[in-house]
Amino acid sequence: MRLKTPVTKDNLKTHFTYGLWKYILLAVLAIGGWSIIYTVTAYRSPQDKRIDLYVQTATTSSEIIDHFIEPIWKETVPEMETVSSVVMIPTGDYSADMQLFTYIAVGEGDIYFLTEESFKNFASQGAFLPLEEMVESGVIAVADVDLTKGYVAMQQYDENDVPISSVRHLYGIPLESFYGFMNEIQLDNRSLYAAVMVRNQNDENVIPFFNALLQAGRGEKAEWLATEGAAE
């Protein structure tokens, strides 16, 4: 079979001059397709082999947090394959609020550091584990911390979604006195609360890591905070 248009240098030049966009589009689609395939098929540690920390902050990054928590993870729960963080924009922005709602609604994340508004909102709906018994037993060693603000009343409803009663539990640890987080990871935690997702499916590892993380967050009050407090 003879080609009607011989493949010559001039013909190739003309072809690529007018058809180059097709090759560029094909390359983009190929790269995008491969990226989607990789994302879908990439190995993800099972729930009982991973711990995810979600933090509402605008003062630090996942890279800084992950570097901080890695030695805590390796020492406390070395059998975990992955322990990593996700940084979320604080509340006030519609998309940020929707993102947080989606994460919690689908059961993403094991430990949350949330602003007071977000924490109390989701705690009142039963999103977090009650912690008072673990604090009393010393499993979570924060007996010296003022936990008053961490108590929230969870509303209970009947089968018709009518509120019938409420019960107060310690759903979060106020982080305002955990100055180590400010010093080590530049986390402004003065209005943050640490909570454990009720649906984490990995209590035996999440709770020890949660406690170790809190202990690592202890530290001396920064000089600038002492000065700020005196000025007020």
C-alpha positions in Angstrom: 0.0 0.0 0.0 1.3 3.4 -1.0 0.9 6.5 1.1 -0.9 9.3 -0.8 1.0 11.9 1.2 4.7 10.9 1.6 6.2 11.4 5.0 8.7 14.1 4.4 10.4 16.7 6.6 8.3 19.5 5.2 5.1 17.4 5.6 5.9 16.6 9.3 6.7 20.3 9.9 3.3 21.3 8.5 1.5 18.6 10.4 2.9 19.6 13.8 2.4 23.3 13.1 -1.4 22.9 12.7 -1.9 19.8 14.8 0.4 20.4 17.8 -2.6 21.3 20.0 -4.0 17.8 19.6 -0.8 16.3 21.0 -0.7 18.8 23.9 -4.3 17.9 24.7 -3.6 14.2 24.5 -0.6 14.6 26.8 -2.7 16.6 29.4 -5.5 14.0 29.3 -3.0 11.2 29.7 -1.3 12.8 32.7 -4.7 13.7 34.2 -6.0 10.2 33.7 -2.9 8.6 35.2 -3.2 11.0 38.2 -6.8 9.9 38.8 -6.0 6.2 38.4 -3.1 6.6 40.8 -5.2 8.4 43.4 -7.9 5.8 43.2 -5.7 2.8 43.3 -2.9 4.1 45.5 -2.5 2.1 48.7 -4.2 3.6 51.7 -3.6 2.2 55.2 -6.6 0.5 56.7 -8.5 2.4 59.5 -6.9 0.3 62.3 -3.4 1.1 60.9 -3.7 4.9 60.6 -4.4 7.9 62.7 -5.5 11.2 61.2 -5.3 14.5 63.0 -7.4 17.4 61.7 -6.5 20.9 62.9 -8.4 24.2 62.4 -5.6 26.8 62.1 -4.2 29.6 60.0 -0.9 29.7 61.8 0.9 26.5 60.8 1.0 23.8 58.2 0.6 20.0 57.8 4.4 19.7 57.1 5.3 21.3 60.4 2.7 19.3 62.3 3.7 16.0 60.7 7.4 16.6 61.5 6.3 17.2 65.2 4.1 14.2 65.5 6.3 11.6 63.8 8.5 10.8 66.8 5.4 10.7 69.0 3.8 8.2 66.7 6.9 6.0 66.4 7.3 5.8 70.1 3.7 5.5 71.2 2.0 3.5 68.4 4.8 2.1 66.2 2.4 -0.4 64.7 0.6 2.3 62.9 1.5 2.6 59.2 0.4 6.2 58.9 -0.1 9.1 61.3 -0.6 12.4 59.5 -2.4 15.8 59.8 -4.8 17.8 57.8 -4.9 21.6 58.2 -8.3 23.2 57.8 -9.2 26.9 57.5 -10.9 28.2 60.7 -14.6 28.7 60.7 -16.2 31.9 59.3 -15.8 31.0 55.7 -18.7 29.1 54.1 -16.5 26.6 52.2 -14.4 26.0 55.3 -17.6 25.3 57.3 -18.9 22.9 54.7 -15.5 21.1 54.5 -15.5 20.5 58.2 -19.1 19.4 58.2 -18.4 16.9 55.4 -15.3 15.5 57.1 -17.2 14.8 60.3 -20.4 13.6 58.6 -18.5 10.9 56.7 -16.4 10.0 59.7 -13.0 11.3 58.4 -10.3 11.9 61.0 -9.6 10.5 64.4 -8.5 13.5 66.4 -9.7 17.1 66.0 -8.2 20.4 67.2 -11.2 22.7 66.7 -12.1 26.3 67.5 -14.6 26.8 70.3 -17.5 27.4 68.1 -16.9 24.3 65.9 -16.1 22.1 68.9 -19.2 23.0 70.9 -21.4 22.7 67.8 -20.3 19.1 66.9 -19.9 18.0 70.5 -23.5 18.9 71.2 -24.5 16.6 68.4 -22.5 13.6 69.7 -19.6 13.7 67.3 -16.9 13.1 69.9 -16.1 10.6 72.6 -16.8 11.5 76.3 -13.4 11.7 78.0 -14.1 12.1 81.7 -13.6 8.5 82.7 -10.3 8.3 80.8 -9.2 11.5 82.6 -10.2 10.1 86.0 -8.4 6.9 85.4 -5.2 8.6 84.1 -5.4 7.2 80.6 -5.5 10.8 79.5 -3.2 12.5 81.9 -4.6 16.0 82.1 -5.9 16.1 85.8 -3.9 19.3 86.3 -5.6 21.1 83.5 -8.8 23.2 83.9 -11.3 21.2 81.9 -14.4 23.2 82.7 -14.8 24.6 79.2 -14.5 21.1 77.7 -17.8 20.0 79.1 -20.7 20.3 76.6 -24.4 19.3 77.0 -25.4 16.8 74.3 -29.1 17.1 73.3 -31.1 13.8 73.2 -34.1 13.4 71.0 -37.1 11.0 70.8 -38.0 9.0 67.7 -39.7 12.1 66.3 -36.6 14.2 66.7 -38.1 16.2 69.5 -35.6 17.2 72.2 -36.3 15.4 75.5 -33.2 15.8 77.6 -29.5 16.7 77.6 -26.5 15.2 79.3 -23.1 16.9 79.9 -19.8 15.2 79.2 -16.2 16.2 78.8 -15.9 16.0 75.0 -12.8 18.1 74.6 -9.5 19.2 76.2 -9.1 23.0 76.2 -5.6 23.6 74.7 -5.1 27.2 75.9 -2.5 26.2 78.5 -0.6 23.7 76.2 2.1 26.2 75.4 4.4 23.6 73.8 2.2 23.6 70.7 2.8 27.3 70.3 6.5 27.0 70.7 7.1 23.8 68.7 4.7 24.1 65.8 3.6 27.7 65.8 0.0 26.7 66.6 -2.1 29.4 68.1 -4.1 27.1 70.3 -5.5 29.6 72.7 -9.1 28.9 71.6 -8.7 25.4 70.4 -10.1 22.1 71.9 -8.8 18.6 71.3 -11.4 16.0 70.8 -11.6 12.3 69.6 -14.1 11.3 67.0 -16.7 8.9 68.3 -16.5 6.9 65.1 -12.7 6.6 64.9 -12.8 2.7 65.0 -9.4 2.6 66.5 -9.7 3.5 70.2 -6.8 1.2 71.3 -4.3 3.3 69.3 -6.0 6.7 69.0 -6.4 7.2 72.7 -2.7 6.5 73.7 -1.6 8.7 70.8 -4.0 11.4 71.8 -2.6 11.4 75.4 1.0 11.4 74.1 0.2 14.2 71.8 -1.2 16.3 74.7 1.9 15.6 76.8 4.1 16.7 74.0 2.1 19.9 73.7 3.0 20.9 77.3 5.6 23.6 77.8 6.6 26.9 79.4 4.5 29.9 78.7 6.1 32.0 76.0 7.4 35.4 77.1 5.3 37.3 74.6 2.2 35.6 76.1 3.1 36.6 79.6 3.7 40.2 78.4 0.4 40.2 76.6 -1.4 39.0 79.7 0.2 41.7 81.8 -0.8 44.4 79.4 -4.4 43.3 79.6 
